Amino acid sequence: MTNFQKVAYFLLRVGMGVLFFWAGYAKLIDPSWSAAGYIAGSKIFTGFYAWLLQPEILPTINFLNEWGLTLIGAALLLGIFVRLSSVFGFVLMGLYYLPIYPPPRGAVEEHVIYALVFLVFMAFGSGKILTLSDWIQTRLHPAWHRWVD
């Protein structure tokens, strides 16, 4: 990678990290936030999303959503577990996209773009630019090394 490519990749990773960390943190500090409103508007897979809205399941969905976004963002910001967090980010974006399908502004909307960025992160990892991945790697079992980057 050229220096320009490294800087561009770093900025993409940090930008996505800030976006996801802030989205999760904003949900964490708002006691009235719930995924119920978003999920209730589902146009496809209505049975699956109705199941997620059950009173005994919704608190778990809210918890996973709040902390999932926050931890994905933190991993991207720190440059650790980028590949692993990108798998979760990709799945999360799919779960965000399906309830609004077909989206009002056409087939490509922000969740699709975010999912594609996560695919890039899965392919290239942290990019080894201003990361903590090397430090973490020395402290983990070798089986985890491919997921640290």
Disulfide bonds with the S-S distance in Angstrom:
none
